[in-house]
Amino acid sequence: MSGRKIEKVMDRRDFLQSAAAAGAGLVFSPMVIGQTVTSKKPDDINVALIGAGAQGWVLLNACLLIPGVRFKAVCDIWTKHNQKRASGLLRKYRHEHNTYADYREMLDKEKDLDAAIIATPDFWHAEHTVACLEAGLHVYCEKEMSNTLEGARRMVQAAKKTGKLLQIGHQRRSNSRYIFCYEKLIKQAKLLGQITAVNGQWNRAVNAGLGWPKGTDIDPETLKKSGFESMEQFRNWRWYKGLGGGPIVDLGSHQIDVYNWFLDARPVSVMASGRTNYYNKETHQWHDTVMAIYEYETSQGPVSAYYQTISANSSQGYFESFLGTEGTLVVSEPASRCAVFREWWVLEAAWAKWVNKGYIEQEEGLDQPEDKEVVGEIRVPSPQPPKYKILVTMDEKIHQPHLENFFDAIRGRVKLSCPAEIGYETAVTVLKVNEAAEKGQKLEFKPEEFRV
């Protein structure tokens, strides 16, 4: 049935000892909780957080588990909530810091910063990133890099001009399970054979929208100065054109980035359908249902890649699936979704080597296929091919390895997992989906579009 039983599932520390992971620039850091932050040590990095909303909060909590990171400032226009909450957490962890509502004031007054983490709405990314780079800071900027290509281009140019590091928050690029699948299963073991198609999705249930606690409203003047018409728009900016890019940008950019990465290619064309099938079009200006088809020309041959995001039904959640002539890889951030499937016609012995190496393990209890139907000379087997577990775990918070990579790149130990140029290529790939949906036609990519 299956190969040698693997007694120990590989954890991230095990995998990071491999050459592939080391080349990707991942470094294991132990958890640090309640550490008193006093005088700065040589490897310490002084950091400012700009944007302490939902995503900033996630990044902040991940950073607090990484040794040598000292938060010196928090900047957010929502002083009664975001700023207050983040500042309270930093006080709990004994990070001496100042708070600001204006990033320009922060950059003017904070003279000992080394880096900034930017988690503001997409339409602010370019301005905040360029200002921080020009102030001499390294920058970790959440994805999408920008809601416009012009903004993303300015970010790349500023990073080149200043010589500072710019990491874009496509955190799967530092995820040990994703690196393992790419380096070991696809590149080394070649378990999938020739990849001919890709499927991916991110479906979410109906959401009434984000509210806010009574008495915490931002004053109208500050809202207007910051680009928002109301608290409602401030809280739900992702759905408004000019502020966010809709679900294909919020969600799809993470996964479409993996398409480019795993295929080692950039798409040559895209066609898309974008519609609002459920929500109010005044409050949800972007499509709530998007389906896109990319065409790639890879070193192995042509690949068709499908992606969908639905915001009114959560069926099957989110994942990416790479379909090859000899197997299928399903990968996602939740470990429970990850597996690799062997086509029935491929001999079990052909995969035994990789089972013995401890890369994968076949699930028990799978019967051999029965030829239930014959179509011409083709025998159609049971629909479910043999399934193998992927024996790499990652126990850290989802964003922690990507942040570790950023900080260790600042220290000169590794290279960035997702530098500005890679983030820009993904922005080009993703933003054209909205354009294709709007025009209702197939759009071509030119190679020069992906370069700055």
Residue pairs with C-beta under 8 A, 6 or more apart in sequence:
1 362
1 364
1 366
2 355
2 361
2 362
2 363
2 364
3 351
3 352
3 355
3 356
3 361
3 362
4 355
4 356
5 361
6 355
6 358
6 361
6 391
9 391
9 392
9 393
10 358
10 391
10 392
10 393
11 392
11 393
11 394
11 395
12 26
12 28
12 176
12 392
12 393
12 394
12 395
12 396
12 401
13 28
15 21
15 176
15 179
15 180
15 392
16 22
16 26
16 27
16 28
16 176
18 183
20 179
20 180
20 183
20 184
20 188
21 176
21 179
21 180
21 183
24 173
24 174
24 179
24 183
24 417
25 174
25 405
25 408
25 409
25 413
25 414
25 415
25 416
25 417
26 174
26 176
26 179
26 401
26 404
26 405
26 414
26 417
27 404
27 405
27 408
27 413
27 414
29 65
29 66
29 67
29 400
29 404
30 67
31 65
32 64
32 65
32 66
32 67
33 64
33 65
33 93
34 93
34 94
35 67
35 93
35 94
36 94
37 70
37 93
37 94
37 95
37 96
40 46
40 70
41 68
43 68
43 411
44 68
44 69
44 70
45 68
45 69
45 70
45 114
45 115
45 407
45 410
45 411
46 70
46 72
46 112
46 113
46 114
46 115
47 63
47 69
47 70
47 71
47 72
47 113
47 114
47 115
47 116
47 117
48 71
48 72
48 73
48 74
48 75
48 106
48 110
48 113
48 115
48 116
48 117
48 132
48 137
49 56
49 59
49 60
49 71
49 73
49 74
49 75
49 86
49 116
49 117
49 119
50 56
50 75
50 76
50 103
50 106
50 116
50 117
50 118
50 119
50 120
50 128
50 132
51 75
51 76
51 82
51 118
51 119
51 120
51 121
51 124
51 128
51 142
52 60
52 74
52 75
52 76
52 78
52 82
52 83
52 85
52 86
52 119
53 76
53 78
53 82
53 119
53 120
55 119
55 142
56 76
56 82
56 86
56 117
56 119
56 120
57 82
57 85
57 86
58 397
58 399
59 117
59 119
59 140
59 142
59 169
59 399
59 403
60 71
60 86
60 89
60 90
60 117
61 89
61 397
62 396
62 397
62 398
62 399
62 400
62 403
63 69
63 71
63 117
63 403
64 89
64 93
65 396
65 397
65 400
66 400
66 403
66 404
66 407
68 407
69 407
70 95
71 90
71 95
71 97
72 95
72 96
72 97
72 98
72 110
72 112
72 113
73 97
73 98
73 99
73 100
73 106
73 110
73 113
74 83
74 86
74 87
74 90
74 97
74 98
74 99
74 100
75 83
75 99
75 100
75 101
75 102
75 103
75 106
76 82
76 83
76 86
76 101
77 83
77 101
77 218
77 222
77 223
77 226
78 216
78 218
78 234
79 99
79 101
79 218
80 215
80 216
80 217
80 218
81 212
81 213
81 216
83 99
83 101
87 97
87 99
90 97
98 106
98 109
98 110
100 106
100 109
101 222
103 128
103 131
103 132
104 131
107 131
107 132
107 135
113 135
113 137
114 137
114 138
114 410
115 137
115 138
115 139
115 140
115 406
115 407
115 410
116 128
116 132
116 137
116 138
116 139
116 140
117 139
117 140
117 403
118 124
118 125
118 128
118 129
118 132
118 139
118 140
118 141
118 142
119 142
120 128
121 227
121 237
121 238
121 243
121 244
122 144
122 146
122 147
122 238
122 243
122 244
122 245
122 249
123 146
123 147
123 148
123 151
123 227
123 237
123 242
123 243
123 244
124 226
124 227
125 141
125 142
125 144
125 145
125 146
125 147
125 151
125 155
126 146
126 148
126 150
126 151
126 152
126 154
126 155
127 151
128 141
129 139
129 141
129 155
129 158
129 166
130 154
130 155
130 158
132 139
133 139
133 155
133 158
133 159
133 161
133 162
133 164
133 166
134 158
134 162
136 162
136 164
137 164
138 164
138 165
138 166
138 167
138 406
138 409
138 410
139 159
139 164
139 165
139 166
139 167
140 167
140 169
140 403
140 406
141 155
141 166
141 167
141 168
141 169
141 423
142 168
142 169
143 168
143 169
143 170
143 253
143 254
143 257
143 423
143 426
144 245
144 249
144 250
144 253
144 427
144 430
144 431
145 151
145 152
145 155
145 168
145 420
145 423
145 424
145 426
145 427
146 152
146 154
146 155
146 427
147 242
147 243
147 244
147 245
147 249
147 431
148 431
149 427
149 428
149 431
152 423
152 424
152 427
152 428
153 424
153 452
155 166
155 420
155 423
155 424
156 166
156 420
156 421
156 424
156 452
157 452
158 166
159 165
159 166
159 419
159 420
160 420
160 452
165 406
165 409
165 410
165 416
165 419
166 416
166 419
166 420
166 423
167 402
167 405
167 406
167 409
167 416
167 417
167 418
167 419
168 418
168 419
168 420
168 422
168 423
168 426
169 399
169 402
169 418
170 253
170 254
170 257
170 402
170 418
170 422
170 423
170 426
171 254
171 398
171 399
171 401
171 402
172 178
172 254
172 257
172 258
172 261
172 333
173 257
173 261
173 402
173 417
173 418
173 422
174 401
174 402
174 404
174 405
174 417
174 418
175 333
175 394
175 398
175 401
175 402
176 392
176 394
176 401
177 331
177 335
177 338
177 390
177 392
177 393
177 394
178 258
178 331
180 359
180 390
180 392
181 262
181 329
181 331
181 338
181 340
181 390
182 261
182 262
184 354
184 359
185 191
185 192
185 329
185 340
185 354
185 359
185 360
185 390
186 192
186 195
186 262
186 322
186 329
189 353
189 354
189 359
190 326
191 324
191 326
191 327
191 329
191 340
191 342
191 351
191 354
191 360
192 322
192 323
192 324
192 325
192 326
192 327
192 328
192 329
192 340
193 324
193 325
193 326
193 327
193 343
193 346
194 300
194 301
194 324
194 325
194 326
195 262
195 263
195 298
195 300
195 303
195 322
195 323
195 324
196 301
196 302
196 303
196 304
196 323
196 324
196 325
197 303
197 304
197 305
197 306
197 323
198 259
198 262
198 263
198 303
198 304
198 305
198 306
198 320
198 321
198 322
198 323
199 305
199 306
199 307
199 320
199 321
199 323
200 255
200 256
200 258
200 259
200 305
200 306
200 307
200 308
200 318
200 319
200 320
200 321
201 307
201 308
201 309
201 310
201 316
201 318
201 319
202 247
202 251
202 252
202 254
202 255
202 309
202 317
202 318
203 308
203 309
203 310
203 311
203 313
203 314
203 315
203 316
203 317
203 318
204 247
204 251
204 309
204 310
204 311
204 313
204 314
205 312
205 313
205 314
206 278
206 311
206 312
206 313
207 311
209 232
209 235
209 236
209 283
210 235
210 236
211 235
212 231
212 235
217 231
218 228
218 231
218 234
223 229
223 230
223 231
223 234
226 234
227 243
228 234
228 237
228 243
232 283
233 240
233 243
236 283
237 243
237 244
238 244
238 245
238 246
238 250
238 286
239 246
239 279
239 283
239 284
239 285
239 286
240 285
240 286
241 285
241 286
244 250
244 286
245 286
245 430
245 431
245 434
246 274
246 285
246 286
246 287
246 290
246 434
247 286
247 287
247 288
247 290
247 309
247 311
248 272
248 274
248 287
248 290
248 292
248 307
248 309
248 430
248 433
248 434
249 430
249 431
249 434
251 309
251 318
252 290
252 292
252 307
252 309
252 430
252 433
253 426
253 427
253 430
255 307
255 318
255 320
256 294
256 307
256 426
256 429
256 430
257 418
257 426
257 429
257 430
258 320
258 331
259 267
259 294
259 296
259 305
259 307
259 320
259 429
260 266
260 267
260 425
260 426
260 429
262 320
262 322
263 296
263 298
263 303
263 305
264 298
264 299
265 296
265 297
265 298
265 299
265 303
266 296
266 425
266 428
266 429
266 445
266 447
266 450
267 294
267 295
267 296
267 305
267 429
267 445
268 295
268 296
268 297
268 444
268 445
269 294
269 295
269 442
269 443
269 444
269 445
270 292
270 293
270 294
270 295
270 429
270 432
270 433
270 436
270 442
270 443
270 445
271 292
271 293
271 436
271 441
271 442
271 443
272 290
272 291
272 292
272 293
272 433
272 434
272 436
272 437
273 289
273 290
273 291
273 292
273 437
274 286
274 287
274 289
274 290
274 433
274 434
274 437
274 438
275 287
275 288
275 289
276 284
276 286
276 287
276 288
276 289
277 288
277 289
277 312
278 288
278 289
278 311
278 312
279 288
279 311
279 312
286 434
287 434
287 437
288 310
288 311
288 312
289 308
289 309
289 310
289 311
289 312
290 308
290 309
290 433
290 437
291 306
291 307
291 308
292 306
292 307
292 308
292 433
292 436
292 437
293 304
293 305
293 306
293 307
294 304
294 305
294 306
294 307
294 429
295 302
295 303
295 304
295 305
296 302
296 303
296 304
296 305
297 303
317 332
317 334
317 337
318 332
318 333
319 330
319 331
319 332
319 337
320 330
320 331
320 332
321 328
321 329
321 330
321 331
322 328
322 329
322 331
325 343
326 342
326 343
326 346
327 340
327 341
327 342
327 343
327 346
327 385
328 340
328 341
328 343
328 385
329 339
329 340
329 341
330 337
330 338
330 339
330 340
330 341
331 337
331 338
331 390
332 338
333 398
335 393
335 394
338 390
339 387
339 388
339 389
339 390
340 360
340 387
340 388
340 390
341 385
341 386
341 387
341 388
342 348
342 351
342 385
342 386
342 388
343 385
344 369
344 381
344 382
344 385
344 386
348 362
348 386
351 360
351 362
351 388
354 360
355 361
355 362
355 388
358 391
359 390
359 391
360 388
360 389
360 390
360 391
361 388
361 389
361 391
362 386
362 387
362 388
362 389
363 386
363 387
363 388
363 389
366 384
366 386
366 387
367 382
369 381
369 382
370 381
370 382
371 379
371 380
371 381
372 380
372 381
372 382
373 379
373 380
374 380
394 401
402 417
402 418
405 414
405 416
405 417
406 416
408 414
409 415
409 416
421 452
424 450
424 452
425 450
428 445
428 449
428 450
429 445
429 450
432 443
432 445
435 443
436 442
436 443
